Amino acid sequence: MHNVEANGASIPALGMGTWTLEGEACASLVADALALGYRHIDTAAAYKNEQAVGEGLRASGVSRDDIFVTTKAWWTDLAAGDLRRSAEDSLRRLGLDYVNLLLIHWPNPEIPLKESIAALNKVKADGLARHIGVSNFPTALVAEALALTDEPLVANQVENHPYLDQRKVYEACRAAGMAMTSYCPIYRGGGLLSEPVVQAAASAHGKTPGQIVLRWHVQQDGIVAIPRTSKKERLAENIDVFDFALSDAEMAGITALRGKAPRICDYAFSPKWDAA
């Protein structure tokens, strides 16, 4: 496992996403992930599973200091008082004194970004979060957030996989020293995993197609991937991507898939995305 260094944060390059996982199944998968060597767990207030994630953290027996925990404030909770309350509620549900990273989950044009970023800064200053960042921010909003913040922003978590062209956001993150965290990193499996370029690399390296795509993410500077799975055996597969490297040609071949499929996560409240 390697870590991505981003504006003072050291973020494990492969984390466990927990979106859609709930209850006992979520708690036991979190504990399983930590037993397998994961040290980065991603959740959010909106996932309604922070309590289960906290149970999994405690059940694992892994020292709190060794685990990087990310959570997020929902887009309707970005006014100053609401964001503060969201952070406090998340900590209470998780059973933690602090999270390693608190993100604005989605931007909200109805609430001044200046107010949200100031509240995020205060949450960090008061020790509720070690680091702060954003999620689902296109480049214009990344620039605006950077101009408004006093504290470093360490990450922008966005949908990212070989089918989606995120070059502009990636370049904006790199220029600012931020990590870009990829959610839905293997798309929805299926078509992407059966692409000839992915299949050929899997054969060449004796790895699964999913491992090839995750390797494509973590082999790029400043990219963190947080695949979600509901299967314990897939947890082990997903983290086993640090003992080989893709060639430049393999990386380029996978990158060349961009633009082949639409976004998975696009909602009525989504911001105006960067044009490809």
C-alpha positions in Angstrom: 0.0 0.0 0.0 1.3 3.5 -0.7 0.0 6.8 0.4 -0.8 9.9 -1.6 0.7 13.0 0.0 -1.6 16.0 -0.5 -1.2 19.4 1.2 -0.1 17.9 4.5 -2.4 14.8 4.5 -1.1 11.3 3.9 -4.0 9.4 2.3 -3.8 5.6 1.7 -4.1 5.3 -2.0 -6.7 2.5 -1.8 -9.7 2.8 0.5 -12.9 1.0 1.1 -16.0 2.8 -0.1 -19.2 2.1 2.0 -22.0 3.7 -0.1 -25.1 1.4 0.1 -23.6 -0.8 2.8 -25.7 -0.9 6.0 -26.1 -2.4 9.4 -24.3 -5.5 10.5 -23.1 -6.3 7.0 -21.4 -2.9 6.8 -19.8 -3.3 10.2 -18.4 -6.7 9.5 -17.1 -5.7 6.1 -15.3 -2.7 7.6 -13.7 -5.0 10.2 -12.8 -7.5 7.4 -11.2 -4.7 5.3 -9.0 -3.5 8.2 -8.0 -7.1 8.9 -6.9 -7.4 5.2 -4.7 -4.3 5.5 -7.0 -1.5 4.5 -6.3 1.7 6.4 -8.7 4.1 4.7 -12.5 3.9 5.1 -14.9 6.3 3.3 -18.4 7.1 4.6 -20.8 10.0 4.6 -23.7 11.3 6.7 -26.0 10.6 3.7 -25.0 6.9 3.6 -26.8 6.4 7.0 -24.1 3.9 7.9 -21.7 5.9 10.1 -22.8 4.0 13.2 -22.1 0.6 11.5 -18.7 1.9 10.2 -17.8 2.9 13.8 -18.7 -0.5 15.0 -16.5 -2.1 12.4 -13.6 0.2 13.3 -13.8 -0.8 17.0 -14.3 -4.5 16.2 -11.2 -4.5 14.0 -8.8 -3.9 16.9 -6.7 -1.7 14.7 -5.4 1.4 16.4 -7.4 4.6 15.6 -4.2 6.4 14.8 -3.5 4.0 11.9 -6.9 4.4 10.2 -7.8 7.2 7.8 -11.5 7.9 8.1 -13.3 10.2 5.6 -16.9 11.4 6.0 -19.0 14.1 4.3 -21.6 16.8 5.0 -24.6 16.5 2.8 -25.4 19.4 0.3 -28.4 20.6 2.3 -26.2 21.0 5.4 -23.7 23.5 4.2 -24.8 26.7 6.0 -22.4 27.4 8.9 -24.5 26.0 11.7 -25.7 23.1 9.7 -22.2 22.0 8.6 -20.9 22.2 12.2 -23.9 20.1 13.4 -23.4 17.6 10.6 -19.7 17.1 11.6 -20.6 16.7 15.3 -23.4 14.3 14.5 -21.1 12.2 12.2 -18.5 12.0 15.0 -21.1 10.9 17.5 -22.4 8.2 15.2 -18.9 7.0 14.3 -17.9 7.1 18.0 -14.8 9.1 17.1 -13.2 12.2 18.5 -12.1 13.3 15.0 -12.2 12.3 11.3 -9.1 12.4 9.2 -11.0 14.1 6.4 -14.3 16.0 6.2 -15.7 16.8 2.8 -18.5 18.9 1.4 -20.4 16.0 -0.3 -21.9 18.0 -3.1 -21.9 21.8 -3.8 -25.0 23.8 -3.2 -25.6 27.0 -5.2 -28.2 28.2 -2.8 -25.7 28.5 0.1 -22.7 30.8 -0.4 -19.5 28.7 -0.8 -17.7 31.3 1.3 -19.9 30.4 4.3 -19.5 26.7 3.8 -15.7 26.9 3.4 -15.4 29.1 6.5 -17.4 26.6 8.5 -15.2 23.8 7.1 -12.1 25.7 8.2 -13.6 26.2 11.7 -14.3 22.5 12.0 -10.7 21.8 11.2 -9.4 24.5 13.6 -11.4 23.1 16.4 -10.0 19.6 15.9 -13.2 17.8 14.6 -11.4 17.0 11.4 -7.6 16.7 10.7 -8.1 17.7 7.1 -10.8 19.2 4.9 -11.8 19.0 1.3 -14.6 18.8 -1.3 -16.4 16.3 -3.4 -18.1 16.5 -6.8 -16.6 20.0 -7.5 -15.9 20.8 -11.1 -12.9 23.0 -11.9 -14.6 26.4 -11.5 -15.8 25.5 -8.0 -12.4 24.0 -7.1 -10.8 27.4 -8.0 -13.4 29.2 -6.0 -13.0 27.0 -2.9 -9.2 27.4 -3.1 -9.6 31.2 -3.2 -11.9 31.2 -0.2 -10.1 28.8 2.2 -7.4 29.6 4.8 -6.7 25.9 5.5 -5.3 23.6 2.8 -7.9 21.6 0.9 -6.5 18.1 0.5 -8.9 16.3 -1.8 -11.7 16.5 -4.3 -13.6 13.2 -4.4 -15.3 12.7 -7.8 -16.6 10.0 -10.0 -13.6 8.7 -12.0 -13.0 5.7 -14.1 -11.5 5.0 -17.5 -14.8 5.7 -19.3 -15.1 9.3 -17.9 -12.8 12.1 -19.0 -11.8 13.8 -15.8 -8.5 15.4 -17.1 -9.6 18.9 -16.3 -10.5 18.2 -12.7 -7.4 16.0 -12.3 -5.1 18.8 -13.6 -6.8 21.4 -11.3 -6.3 19.1 -8.3 -2.6 18.4 -9.2 -1.9 22.1 -9.7 -3.3 22.8 -6.2 -1.5 19.9 -4.5 -4.8 18.1 -3.9 -5.5 14.4 -4.2 -8.3 13.4 -6.6 -10.2 10.5 -5.0 -12.0 8.3 -7.5 -15.4 6.9 -6.6 -17.1 4.3 -8.9 -13.5 3.6 -9.9 -14.3 0.4 -11.8 -17.4 1.9 -13.4 -20.2 -0.7 -13.0 -17.9 -3.6 -13.8 -19.5 -5.2 -16.9 -18.5 -3.5 -20.1 -15.3 -1.9 -18.8 -13.9 -5.1 -17.4 -14.5 -6.9 -20.7 -12.7 -4.2 -22.7 -9.9 -5.9 -24.8 -7.2 -3.6 -23.4 -8.2 -4.4 -19.8 -8.5 -8.2 -20.6 -5.1 -8.2 -22.3 -3.4 -6.5 -19.3 -5.1 -8.9 -16.9 -3.7 -11.9 -18.9 -0.3 -10.3 -19.1 0.0 -9.7 -15.3 -2.0 -12.7 -14.0 -4.5 -10.3 -12.4 -8.3 -9.8 -12.6 -9.7 -7.1 -14.9 -10.9 -5.2 -11.7 -7.3 -5.2 -10.4 -6.0 -3.8 -13.7 -8.5 -0.9 -13.5 -7.7 -0.2 -9.8 -4.0 -0.3 -10.7 -4.6 2.2 -13.5 -6.0 4.6 -10.8 -3.3 4.2 -8.1 -0.4 4.3 -10.6 -1.3 7.9 -11.5 0.2 10.6 -9.3 -2.2 12.0 -6.7 -5.1 9.6 -7.3 -6.8 7.7 -4.5 -9.4 5.0 -5.3 -12.2 3.9 -3.0 -13.9 0.9 -4.6 -17.1 -0.4 -2.8 -18.0 -4.0 -2.6 -20.4 -6.1 -0.5 -18.2 -9.3 -0.8 -15.3 -10.1 1.5 -13.4 -12.0 -1.2 -13.6 -8.9 -3.4 -12.1 -6.8 -0.6 -9.0 -8.9 -0.7 -8.8 -8.7 -4.5 -9.2 -4.9 -4.6 -6.3 -4.2 -2.3 -3.9 -6.6 -4.0 -2.7 -4.1 -6.7 0.6 -2.9 -5.3 2.8 -5.8 -6.4 2.9 -5.1 -10.2 2.9 -2.1 -12.5 1.2 -1.5 -15.8 3.4 -0.5 -18.8 3.1 3.0 -20.3 1.3 1.4 -23.3 -1.2 -0.4 -21.0 -1.8 2.8 -19.1 -2.4 4.8 -22.3 -4.6 2.1 -23.8 -6.9 2.2 -20.7 -6.9 6.0 -20.6 -8.0 6.0 -24.3 -11.3 4.5 -23.3 -12.5 7.8 -21.9 -15.7 9.2 -23.3 -17.2 5.8 -24.0 -20.0 5.9 -21.3 -22.0 8.6 -19.4 -21.6 9.4 -15.8 -23.2 7.0 -13.2 -23.8 9.7 -10.6 -25.7 12.7 -12.2 -28.6 14.2 -10.3 -30.9 17.1 -10.4 -28.7 18.9 -7.9 -25.4 18.1 -9.6 -23.2 21.1 -10.5 -22.5 22.1 -14.1 -19.8 19.6 -15.0 -16.6 20.5 -17.0 -17.0 19.8 -20.7 -14.9 16.9 -21.8 
